[in-house]
Amino acid sequence: MSEKVKIAVVGGGIVGSTTAFYLSQHSQYEVALFDSGIGQATSAAAGIICPWLSQRRNKQWYQLAASGAAFYPQLMQDLGEDPARSDIYRQVGTLVFKKTPKLLAKLEKIALKRREDAPTIGKLAILSPEEIKEKTPLLETTESALFASGGAKVDGALLTGKLKEKAQKNGASVYNDEVQLTIELGEKQPYRLKTETNQYSFDKVVLAVGAWLPGLLEPLGYAVDIRPQKGQLVELHLDAKTDDWPVVMPDGEKDIIPFANGKVIVGATHENDQGYDLEPTKKQLRVMLDEAIEIAPGLADADIKGIRVGTRAYTSDFAPFFGEVSDAPGLYAASGLGSSGLTSGPMIAKILVQLINGEVTYLPVRDYPIENYIKK
């Protein structure tokens, strides 16, 4: 019987948890997931799956995000979840507001064109204030909005929890530890992960730590093009049946995402000058909540159930990257996902697993060149 390949995944956010889950489905691998639980970008993600209505001009980013949105039903099936009933992920549609009717019409035109290659976008329609009120009783607006029926919401905490649970059932080990990485090329298992109490050796390692990637690679002589961005979310509770309410995307940082059982997320902030700070900022949260209450006055009476703070990862040109690190065969990394991590993260994870398996990848890895952002 051949010896199993030992693979470590560092980082338990959306990319790391999905990678560990899919690796654990292969009997030839012995999988370990290391997750300190500190500052995950997933904690700063609002949970909106609707990339088709973004007006970012980066074609590679859009290709990745649209593919990620289309992949979600398959991910739910692989997890044994019913997309029509799951509290983790549900297609409920997305309402997008713009400053003027002209801009709204322009967005509809873009979306109709994109739907030709992305049928997941579903039905498109500009809804009147009365039609909006029917879909989301919470909203009070005199403006119209573009509705995309294929838009979805995903609870990142529930999703990563389910992925880890399934990975463990498949035999993966999960360690709640922060690690340091060392490399001994030429050794049978060249990658060493050191925690406060133990040291482990692996054949391959996947680094999925987002904004914290420089801390692992810079001590090894790599320059890493990553900067952190702080994001804050507020979790509210309403005495209402919110399960099937659509996601609401007004202008600004006050997206409103209703989940099951009265749970509503508002956010998230995008704070570029806070480094790796994970302390809630009352002023920023208050401004964000006040803006959300303008369009959804009922939120003023909602109970605040919690505040989430995370750190997103951005590259200097705002593009994501993933693949095998140069001069380190068997060492893989992904980062730079920014605020679209929950959308594109599972697809990136699936591609990383395909790379490790030596399979043809869903998307060409050359379009997301890791060597442009991690240099020896």
N, C-alpha and C positions, 0 to 999 in steps of 0.2 A: 504494500500500500504506500503510495507516494506521500511525502510530507506536505502538509498544508502550507500555503503561502501566508505569512503573517502580515496583515495590513492594519495600520493605525489610521484613524481619521481624527484630526484635531479640530475641534469646534463643533458644537451641538446646535447651531442655528439651522436654518432651512437647508443650506447646501450640505453641511456636514451630516445632519440627521438623515437626509434623503440618500446621500452616498452610502452611509453605513447600512441603511435598510436594503438597498439594492445589492451591495456587496455581500450581505449576509444571506442572500438567496442562492449564492454559489457555494457549493459544498467544498470546493478546493481552497477556499479562503478561511482563515481564522481572523476574525475582525474585532478590533478594539476601538471604542469611541471615547475620546477624552474631551470633557466639557467642563470648564470652570464655571460656566453660567454667568460670567461677568460681561455686561455691555453688549450683548448680542444685537446685531442690526435687526434681527427678527423682533426684538422688543420695541423697536422704534417704527415698525411697519404697520400701517393702518389696516392692511389686508384687502386692498382693492385689486381685482384682476380685470383690467380694462385697458390694455396697451394700445388698442386700435385708435383711441381718441386722443392719444398724445400727439403733439405737433413737433416732437424732436426730429431733427433732420438726419440723424445718424442711422443709415440703412441697416448696418450690422446690429445695432442695438434693437431696432424694431423687429428684425428677423428673429432675434433671440427671444424678445419679450412676447411676440405673437406666437412663436412656437411653444413657449412656456405656458401661455394661456390655453392653447389647444391641448397640451399634455395633461392638464389637471384631471379631466375625467378618467384618463388611464391610471394616473396615480391613485385616485380614489378607489378605483376598481382593484388595483393591486393591494391596497390596504383593507379591502373588504368593506368599504364605505359605499352607501347609496347616495350619489350626488343630489338626488331629489329630496332626500330627508336628512342628510348629514348636518350636524352642528359645526363640522370642521370647514366644509366648503359647500357653497350653494350658488347656483346661477339664479340671481334675482333681478338682474338688469342694473344699469347704471344711468343716473341722471347727471348730465353735465351742463353747467351754466356758463355763459359767456357775457362779456360786458355789453355787447350790442347785438341786435338781431342779425346784422350783416356778418359778424364773426361767427354766430351760431350757424348760419346758412353755409358759411365756408367750411366749418367743421363737418357738417352733414355731408357735404360734397366729398371731402377727404375720406370720411368713413364709408360712404357708398363705394368709392373706388377700391378701398382696401378690402371691402367685403368680398370682392371678386376672387381674391386669393385666401381670404380668411373667413369662411362661412360661420365660424364660431361666434362672430360678432352678433349674429342673430338679426332680429328685425330692428329697423331704425325708424325713428319718428320724432318730429319736433312736437312736444306736448305743450298745451296751454296751461296756465296756472290752475285751472279747474281740474284738468286731467292729472296734473302733478299731485294735487291734493288727494285725489282718489287713490293714487298709488302710495303716497306717504302722508298720512293725516298730520304728521308732525310739522310739515312745512307750511309757511305763510309767505307767499311770494306773488309779485305782480309780473314776474318775468317768465318767459318760456324756457324750456330746456330740451336738449337732445337726449333721447332715451335709446339705449342699446340693450336689447333683451338678453344678449349673451354675456353681459357684464356679470361678474361674480364677486363674492366676498369669501375670504378665508381667514380663519382664526389661527394665527401663526403659533400661538402657545399650544393649542389643542393639536395642531398638525405635527409639530416637532415631538410632542409627547407621544403621539400615536406611532410615529416613525421609530422612535427609540424603543418603545414597547414591543413592536413587531420585530425589530432587529434583535432584541434580546431573546425573544421567543425562537428566533432562527439560530441562536447560539452566540450572538455577539456579546462582548463584555462592554460595560459602560463604567467609566471612572470619572468621578466628579473632582477632577484635579487640574491645576494649571501645570503646564509642562515646559521644559526647555529642550531644544532639539540640538543634537550633535550628529555629525556624519563621519563615518569611518569607511570611506570607499575602499573596496578590496576585501572587506570583511564579508563573511557569509550573510549576515544581516546588518547592513551598513548604517541603519538609521536607529538612533538611540533617543528615547524620550525619558527625561528625568523628571520625577515629581519630588515633593518634599521628602517622601519616605521610600521611594523605589525607583529602579531604572529598568526600562523594557527595551528589547531589541526587535526590529521589524525589517522585513524585506522591502516593504513599500510604505509610504506615508502620504496621506492627503491632508494638506493644510487648508482648512476652511474657516479661518478665524477672522475674515473680513478686515476691519480697520486695524486689527491687532497683528497683522502679518509682519510688519517691520520688526516687531519685538522678537519674533522667532528667527527671521532670516538675516537681519543686519549683523548680529553677533557672528554669523558665519561668513561675513564678507560680501553680502549682497546689498545692493542699493534697491530700495523698494519704493516705487512711485504710488504711494497711498497717503491720503489725508483723511482725518476723521471729521464727521459731521454729527452733531448731537441732534437727537430727535425725541420729542416728548409727546405722549398720548394721554388722554383722560378717558377712563372707563366710567360710564354712567349707567344708572338703572332707571327704567321707566315702567310704570304699571300699565303695560300695553303689550299686545301680541305683535312683536316686531320681526318674527321669523322670516317673513317673505317681503319685507320692505326693501326697496332697492337702495343701492349705494348712492350717496349724494355728493357731487363734486362741484361746489361753488368755486368762484375765483378765490385764490389765496390759500391759506394753510388751515382751512376749517372743514375738511372733508368729514362727512358724517356716515358712519357705517353701522347700521342696525344688525345685530346678531340675534340669536334665539333668546327667548325668555326675558325680553325687556332689556337686554344688554345692548348698549350703544357706545361705540368708540368715536371720539372726536380727535382729529389730529391729521398729520403730525407736524410739529415745528421742524424747521430746517435751520440749524444754528451752526454757522461755519467757524466761529471764533471761540468755541468752548473746549477745544481739544478733546480729551478723553473724560471730561467731567460727566459724572452720572447722577449728580444731585438734581432733583426737581427744581425748576425755577418758577416761583409763583407768578411773577410778572408776565412771563411768556405764556404760561398756561392760562392766566386770566384773560389776556388779550385774545388768545385763540378761542376760548370758550365764549367770550362776549360776541365775537364775530359769528360764531355758530348759532348763538341764540337769536341774532338778528334775523336769520332765515328760518330758524326753528325755535320759536319762543317757548315751546313746551319743555325745552331742555333746561330752562331756568328752574323748574321744579323737580328736576331729576336728582337722584341721590348720587354723589360721587363715591364710587366703589374702589377706585384705585388710580394710580398714576404709573405709567411705564416710561422708562428712559432707556434709550439704547444709542449705539454709536454706529452710524453708517460709514461705509468705505467708498471714497471717491478717488479716481485717478486724476491726473492733471488735465486730461482731455475728456473726462467724464465717461470714458468707455470701460466696459467690463473686460476682464481677461480670465483665461483658465488654460490649463495644460500642464505639461511636464517641465519642470525647472531645468534650465540649461546646466550642463556639467554635473547633473545629479540624477542619473537614471533611476526611475522608481519613486521620485519625489514629485508630487503634483500639488498645484495650488490654484485657487480661484479667489478673486476679489474684485473690488471696484463696481459692485452692483448698485450702489447708491440707494435710491428710494424704490427701486423696482425689484428688490431682492426676492420678495415672496412670489413675484410673477415669474422671474427667470431662474430662480434658484433650483427648483426641481429639475428643470431641463439641463442646467449646467451639471448637476450631480449625475444625471443619467449619462451624459456625455463623458464625464470623468470615468465612470464605471466601464463604458464602452472602450475608452482608451486603455484602461488597465487590462481589459479582456482581450485587447488586440482586435476589436471589431471596428467596422465602419461606423463613424459617428453620425448622429442625426443632422448635425450642422458642421460645416468645415471649420476645424479648429484654427486654421490659418487666419480666419476673419477676426479672431480674438487673441492676437499674438502675445503670449505671456512674456516673450523676450523683450518686448517694448517697455515693460514695467518692472521686471525683476532682472537686474544686471549684476554680474559678478564684478 
